[in-house]
Amino acid sequence: MSWGDFYLSLADGMHLKKLEQPCLYDAAADELYELSPEALDFLSHCDGTQTMGELQPESDFLEQCLDEGVLEQLNKPRPRKIEIAVNEFPSLRYLMLEVTDRCNLRCRHCYLGEAGRSDLEWETAERILDDCDDIGLLRLIITGGEPFLYPHFDLLNQSLAGRRFRSIIITNGTMMNERRLDDLNFEEIQFSIDGLVDGHDSLRGEGNFDKTMDSVRRSQDAGFDVSVATVIHAGNVDELEALRELLLEIGVSSWTMEFPVPSGRMARNLELMPDPKEVAPYFEMEWGWGAHEGLEGYACGAHLACVDTSGSLIKCGYYRGIGGGPAGKGLRKAWNDMPKMRLEGVCVDCELLPDCGSGCRYRAESLVGAGGPDPVMCARLGK
């Protein structure tokens, strides 16, 4: 075959989206590439039915796409439907989906408070998944409660196959021993690990560190990207450096740390609250992704929202009073109707704003007061 006789197809897991700008999203690698309008148009025609001779690609761009696995070169036609998802402004990129408030643990620092018996209706969840494809979502983050307790988990898992976003599940990892992992339709499993044995089990119950670490190893052996989220508390500060070495050694893809807020059960265990200035340097040890990047003129989480178990779209797990209505009646409408949090207060004129993005506004309000600075970010940046 000559050069021009090969067919071009957008590779599996590559998806075209219009966010604030045209983009290509690699869901498996969790990589987002900005595109020119011309590149978007070209890639939208690479559906496995046209040859290079017909498409006439620019040689340097084609070479780059082939080298990075964006495009496949085929000997014969292999049709693939290509759809360009269109988002809003600001774009909704990350959605937390609280499928249940049931939980098998009673963690002392849980900001949600007591576990319940509420579950997201399956019909609502299914509609939201379809809307996530349509709106060009990047990451759908399944959470709870403990999501493996969701009564419709098998239906949810089946419906995640073939989606055009990255599916992530957040779990405490204590309920996975009896579950087959090879049929899970997630790209990533995130485990909550709040220290080593003493620090973790002091919050989550004796023996749970070992259970979670066993699930981490099983998930890695099954080929999943594994990430870890850690809440810094007074009982694990002296374990964080050793935890970092452990997570690096076993090869977790991302480690993010969170500072607790005095709500839920944490409000009854305030002795666990650490000093922001003491723990600020530890945040420099984390690696990987977050979902709270800002946008000029907007406060934290400009691209983030949450759906609670009632099906309502809310700002995030903390700001439950800021909402856009029932997501099951249309995620795009609920996102557009939800008030967006603008920058205000003392952070607006701060010279460190470009580096800080005003931090977590809920944390700022709960620890300092409305309009105040986020003391954790101030400490991290030496303010």
N, C-alpha and C positions, 0 to 999 in steps of 0.2 A: 504494500500500500504506500502511496505517496503521502507526503505531509498533509496535503489538503484533503485527503480522503478520510482522515480520522474524525470521529464524532466527539463533540465536547459536551460534558454533563457536569453540572454543579454537584460536588461530592455529597454523599450522605452526611447529614448533620450540619450542613451549611445552609443558612437561611438569610433571605434578603428582607430588610426592614427599613422603613422610613421613620427615624426617631426625630431628633432635632435636625439631623442631617441623614443622608442615605448611608446605610451600614450593611455590612456582612457580619453575621454572627455564627461563630463556630460553637455549637452547644456542647460538644464533647470536651473541647479544650477550654471553654468559657472565655473565648477571645472575641473581642469586638473590633472590627476594622471599619474606619470611615471610608466612604467611597465618593468619587465624583459622580455627578448625574450620568455621565457617559459610561462609567464603569458599571453602574447599577443597571443601565439599559442593556449593556452587553451581556452581563451575567444572567439577566432575566431571560435571555434567549438561549442560554446553554442548557437545554432541556433534554439532551441526548438524542435529538432527532435531526440536528443540523451538523454538517461537517465544518472543519476549520476553513475549508475553501469557501464555503457559503457565508460563514460568520466574519471572515477577514479580521481576526484579532490583531491588535498591536503587539508586536513580537515581545517586547520587554515585559508588558503586563501579563501576557500569556505565560511566559517563562516563570514569572513570579507566582502566578496562580497555580501552576503545575508543581513547582518546587514546594509550595506551602500546603499542597493537598486541597486547595480550594476547588480545583477542577480535575476531572478525570478525563483521560484520553481513551476512547473506545474504538474497538475494531468494527463494531456494528451498532446500529441504533438501539438505544435502551431508553424509551420515553420516561421522563420524570416530570410531574406537574410542579411548576414553580409559581409560588404566590408571593407577592410583596405585601407584607403586613404594614399597615399605616397606623402610627401612634398619634398622640396628642402633644400639646405643649403646656406644661412640662410633660415629658414622656413618662408613662408608667412602665418602669423597667423591672421592678422587683415586687412580687406580691407574696405576702405571708398568708397562708391559708390555714386557719385554725379549724381543723376538722372535728375536734372534740375537746372538751375540757376534762375528760376522764384522765386519771393518772394513777399509776400503781405506787408512786412514791409520794412522800410528804416532806419535800425539801424545805429546810428552814429558811432559805433565802428566796423562795419563789415569789416573784412580784405579782403573780396572778391570784395568790391567796389559796383558798381551799378548792380542792378538786370537786367537780360536779358530775352531772350525768347528761349534759347537753351534747348533741351531735349535729353537725351540719347536714341538712337534708341532702340526700344523694342527687336529686334532680337539680338542686341549686348548684352543687359542686360540679356536676357535669356541664351545666350551662356556662359556668365560670371558666372551665378548662377550654371550651370552644372559644370563648371570648378572649382568653389569653393568647391563643393563636392569632385571632383576628387583629388584636391591638398591638401585636409585635412585642409581647413580653420577652424579657431575657431569662429571668429566673423565677420559677415557681417554687416556693419554699413551704413544704408541708410540715405543719407543726401542731401543737396541742396546748395543754395536756400532752399525753403520750400518744402520738398518732397511730401506733400499732394497736391501740385499743379502739380505734374507729370501727364501728360495726360494719361499715361499707368499704373497708380497706381494700378488699380484693377487687371490687368494682372500680375503685379509684386507681389501683395499680394497673389494671387492665386498660383503663382509659388513657393512661399516660403514654402508652406505646405510640411511637410515631409522631409525637408532638413537635412543634417548632420552637420549643424553649427548653431550657435546662431544668430538670426536675431534681429537687433536693429534699431530703427528709431529715428533720431534726429529731433526735431520739435520745433517751437516757441510756439506751443500750442494754437494758436489763431483761428485755422480753424477746430476744432474738435467738435464743438457743434452739428453740423448736421450729424456727421458721427457715424455710428454704430461701436461700439468697439468690439463686440463679434465675428466678423468675421475677425479680423486682425490677421495675422499669424506671429506675432512678439512675442519674449520672453520678450522684454524690450522696453520701450519707454523712451527716454531721452529728458528732457525739458531744454531749455535754460532760466535760471532765473538769472538775473544780479542785484540782490539786492532785497530789499523790494519795496514797492510801488514807493517811490521817486526815488531810484537808478535805478530800472528797467525801469520805464516809462520815465525817462529822456533820455534813450537811444532808447527805442523801441516804444514810443508813449503813450499818455494818455489812461488809461483804460486797457492796455495790461497785466499788472500784474494780475489783477483780472480774465481776460479771461484765462490766462495760469494756474493759480492756480485751477480754476474750471476744466480744462482739466486734471490736475494732479489728483484731487480727483476722477473724473469719471474713469480714467484709473486704479487707485488703486481699486476702487469698482468693476471693471471688471476683476480683478485678475492679472493684469500685474505687472511685476517688473518695478518700476519707479526710474529712476536716474535723477540727475540734474547736469548741468554744468554751472558754473558761471565765467564770465570774471570780474576780479578785475579792477576797474577803480576809478578815483579820486572822483567820486560821490557816491560810495557805500561802501567805506572802513569802515565808521562808522556804517554800517548796517550788516556787515558780521557775527558778533557774534549772533545777533538776528536772522539772516537768518539761521544760523546753528541750533539754538534752534527750529525754526519752522520746518525745514526739519527733524530733529530728532523726533520731536513730531508727525509728520504725517507719519513717517516711510519710507522715501525714501531709496532705497537699496544702493545708491552710490552718493557721492557728490564730484565732482572734480572741481578745480579752475584753471583758466588759466590767464596768464599775457598777456596783449594785445601787438600787434606788430604794428609799424607805417606804415601800408600799407592799401590800399583800402580807405574806408571812414575815418578810424582812422587817416590816414595821414593828413586829413583836420581838425581833432579835437584833436590835440596833447595836449590840456589842460586836456584831460581825462587820459593821461598817468600818472600812479602813480609812486612813488619812490620805486624802488625794495627793498631797505633796510627797508622802512617803512612797506611794505606789506608782506615781507618774513615770519614773524611769523604766519600769517593767513593761510598759506598753511598747517600748522600742524593740522588744524582743519578738513581737508577733510578726507573722508573715501571711501573705495570701490576700483574699478579697474581703471587701465589706460591701454594704448596700446602702451607704448613707452619704455618698458623694453629693455635694451641693450643686447649685445652679445659681448664677449671679442674681442677686436680689431675693433669693429664697433661703429659708432656714434649712436645718438638717433634714435629710430624707426627702429631698425634693422629688425623687423618682420612686419612692417607696410607699406602699399602702398595705393594709391588712384586711382580711375578711374574718369576722368573728363567727362563732358557731350559729348565730341567728341568721347569718347571710348578709349582714350589714358591712359595707365598706367603711373602714375607719382609718384614721391617719396612721396609727401604729399600735403596737400592743400596750403602750403607755397612754397615748392620747385617744381614749375610747369615746370621748365626748365630741370629737371632731369627725364628722362622717359625711358620706355622700348618698346614703340611702341603700336600698336593697341591691346588692351586686347581682343577685340571681335574675333581676329584671333588666340587666344590661350593665356589664362592667364599664364600658366606655362612658355611658351616661353618669354612672355613679362616680367615676373618677373626675369627670368634668364638673359635676355638681359639688364635689367635696372642696371646702375652702382650703386654699393653699397657704402654708405658713410662710409669711414674709419676714425678712430680717427686721428687727426692731430692738430697742433698748441699748444698753451700753456697748454692745458688740458692733453696732453699725459703723462707728467711727474708729474702731480699733485698728492699729497698724498691722496686727497679726491676723486680721480676718481672712486674707487670701490663703493662709496656711491652716487656719482653724475651721473656717466655715461656720462659726458660732457654736460648734460643739453640739451636744445633745440638749435640746431646749427643755425637755421634761426633767432631765437631771439638773439643769440650771434652776428651773423653777422650784423643784422639790428641795434643793440644797441651799439655794441663795435667795430665790424669790423671783417674781415676774419681772422680766426685762433684765435680769442679772446675768452675769457671765457663767459659763460652765467651769466650775472650779477645777475639774480634772484636766480639761484642755488648757486652761491657764497655767496649771502646774506643769503640764507637759512641755509647754512652750516658754516656760520661765517668766511668765507675766506676774 
